[in-house]
Amino acid sequence: MEGALKLGTVRLLDYVNDLVDFVKTLDEPPIIGGVSMGGLLAQLVAARIENKGVLLLSPAPAWGMFPFYPSMLRTFYKHFLQWGFWRKPLYPHWEEFRWSVVNEQTEEKAKEFFYSLKLESGRATWIWASGSLIRSDHPGLMWMQSPPPSSSSAAPKTASSPHA
């Protein structure tokens, strides 16, 4: 239970840093893959390390992309209605998962997949949903938290800046 409670406060970039550290232990560059939130993580990891390729299946929207389509709201609304979800582990909900993820699978296959799911970090979900991945968790983009350099400043802009 203690591990589950700690998971609730893990940031997206905590996941990314752990994955990057793991990939660095491999003998050769991997093919990086991910589904949903894992697809977003795969993109962030691939941007940091050498890889042979990236396979993404329905990746969660990255910062700057609108994530709240009706289908996404229906899938995640129970999490968002849980007060303080950003500091708790999130458990999957069968009805929403069945409707949004495994709606083309047999009941047996859908349940097999559902029961293999793990807890998710409420904080990581909040970071994704609020778009604060870049604003508060990306160490290379602190320019968004302070006034931008003046035009006469010699400070370079980062390549990731939407204003670059």
Phi and psi in degrees as a GROMACS rama.xvg file:
@    title "Ramachandran Plot"
@    xaxis  label "Phi"
@    yaxis  label "Psi"
@TYPE xy
-60.2863  -41.5914  GLU-2
-62.6142  -39.5489  GLY-3
-64.069  -40.9318  ALA-4
-66.1723  -39.1007  LEU-5
-64.6912  -35.6011  LYS-6
-59.158  -32.1597  LEU-7
-58.4848  -23.0529  GLY-8
-107.889  8.47698  THR-9
-72.1942  133.652  VAL-10
-86.6047  160.888  ARG-11
-55.919  -44.5098  LEU-12
-73.0406  -17.1623  LEU-13
-66.028  -44.9411  ASP-14
-58.3815  -48.9197  TYR-15
-59.1965  -47.3281  VAL-16
-60.5097  -41.9052  ASN-17
-63.5588  -42.5709  ASP-18
-65.9657  -41.7821  LEU-19
-61.4152  -44.8407  VAL-20
-59.188  -41.2665  ASP-21
-64.9318  -47.6181  PHE-22
-60.3694  -34.1278  VAL-23
-64.9953  -17.9647  LYS-24
-85.1049  -9.90771  THR-25
-76.7887  152.904  LEU-26
-72.8394  -26.7813  ASP-27
-143.979  159.294  GLU-28
-60.9696  136.458  PRO-29
-90.9469  168.907  PRO-30
-90.5359  125.649  ILE-31
-101.79  130.089  ILE-32
-133.253  158.083  GLY-33
-167.829  154.414  GLY-34
-119.804  134.372  VAL-35
59.6298  -121.034  SER-36
-60.3324  -33.8342  MET-37
-63.8859  -29.236  GLY-38
-68.3675  -39.1381  GLY-39
-66.1439  -43.5555  LEU-40
-61.1842  -42.4205  LEU-41
-58.7801  -40.8986  ALA-42
-64.8457  -42.8818  GLN-43
-67.3314  -37.2  LEU-44
-68.1537  -46.3415  VAL-45
-60.6474  -29.6814  ALA-46
-71.0809  -17.8959  ALA-47
-102.325  -22.0199  ARG-48
-133.398  160.574  ILE-49
-67.6751  139.225  GLU-50
-150.027  162.691  ASN-51
-87.6542  -16.2785  LYS-52
164.725  173.084  GLY-53
-133.736  132.385  VAL-54
-118.354  116.03  LEU-55
-117.813  130.962  LEU-56
-119.574  108.769  LEU-57
50.4109  57.0569  SER-58
-66.4281  147.494  PRO-59
-61.9145  144.725  ALA-60
-61.3424  139.111  PRO-61
-79.8999  169.578  ALA-62
-56.1084  138.627  TRP-63
95.5609  -11.2966  GLY-64
-102.433  140.29  MET-65
-71.793  116.942  PHE-66
-97.3042  -6.60604  PRO-67
-103.411  58.0974  PHE-68
-74.9775  159.675  TYR-69
-53.367  -38.9186  PRO-70
-65.4118  -37.3778  SER-71
-68.7101  -41.0135  MET-72
-62.4881  -42.5097  LEU-73
-63.8071  -36.189  ARG-74
-70.555  -37.6338  THR-75
-113.043  -0.865906  PHE-76
-57.5463  -35.4573  TYR-77
-62.7562  -33.638  LYS-78
-67.2185  -44.3977  HIS-79
-69.0666  -23.3882  PHE-80
-82.8626  -12.0224  LEU-81
-82.3742  110.404  GLN-82
-55.7616  132.23  TRP-83
74.5551  21.8178  GLY-84
-58.1184  -24.5708  PHE-85
-70.0963  -5.91743  TRP-86
-126.479  17.2589  ARG-87
-126.276  158.084  LYS-88
-72.3355  143.584  PRO-89
-105.988  130.014  LEU-90
-96.772  143.071  TYR-91
-68.6189  150.961  PRO-92
-110.834  122.888  HIS-93
-57.1095  -50.2209  TRP-94
-59.864  -45.1476  GLU-95
-69.8192  -40.1196  GLU-96
-63.2531  -43.9845  PHE-97
-62.256  -42.5734  ARG-98
-70.1776  -42.6578  TRP-99
-98.3923  -24.58  SER-100
-112.875  -46.8772  VAL-101
-115.356  34.6573  VAL-102
-69.3793  -15.6386  ASN-103
-101.743  2.62429  GLU-104
-96.3307  158.999  GLN-105
-65.2959  159.376  THR-106
-58.6281  -41.583  GLU-107
-62.293  -47.3211  GLU-108
-66.3622  -40.4138  LYS-109
-60.9681  -45.2979  ALA-110
-67.0202  -37.9488  LYS-111
-59.0026  -45.2735  GLU-112
-67.4672  -44.2209  PHE-113
-58.3105  -45.3097  PHE-114
-71.3048  -9.70907  TYR-115
-90.7286  -7.82241  SER-116
-67.0867  153.925  LEU-117
-113.687  169.094  LYS-118
-66.1293  155.594  LEU-119
-120.26  153.136  GLU-120
-76.2263  125.592  SER-121
-62.7375  -36.6137  GLY-122
-67.1938  -42.9546  ARG-123
-61.7191  -39.607  ALA-124
-64.9704  -41.6357  THR-125
-63.5591  -43.2074  TRP-126
-60.0716  -44.9692  ILE-127
-64.5381  -49.8551  TRP-128
-67.1615  -33.4685  ALA-129
-89.8597  -8.90063  SER-130
76.1956  13.7411  GLY-131
-87.3387  7.53252  SER-132
-53.7318  -49.6254  LEU-133
-78.3364  -44.7479  ILE-134
-63.1835  -37.752  ARG-135
-121.898  -14.5029  SER-136
-114.124  -6.56724  ASP-137
-100.514  108.519  HIS-138
-63.0006  -23.6171  PRO-139
-83.6333  -2.48885  GLY-140
-123.672  40.6685  LEU-141
-66.1269  -13.2566  MET-142
-57.9207  -23.0045  TRP-143
-77.7843  -14.4974  MET-144
-98.3697  -7.9513  GLN-145
-134.466  167.265  SER-146
-59.5589  141.577  PRO-147
-65.9976  154.867  PRO-148
-63.1987  150.568  PRO-149
-69.4849  163.152  SER-150
-64.2123  -22.2558  SER-151
-87.757  -5.52684  SER-152
-71.6112  145.476  SER-153
-87.6954  -0.623396  ALA-154
-67.3766  127.375  ALA-155
-73.4946  151.498  PRO-156
-89.3031  147.811  LYS-157
-77.1125  152.926  THR-158
-64.5348  -24.8527  ALA-159
-82.9508  -7.48795  SER-160
-68.5704  129.469  SER-161
-67.7735  -11.5232  PRO-162
-100.131  0.870144  HIS-163
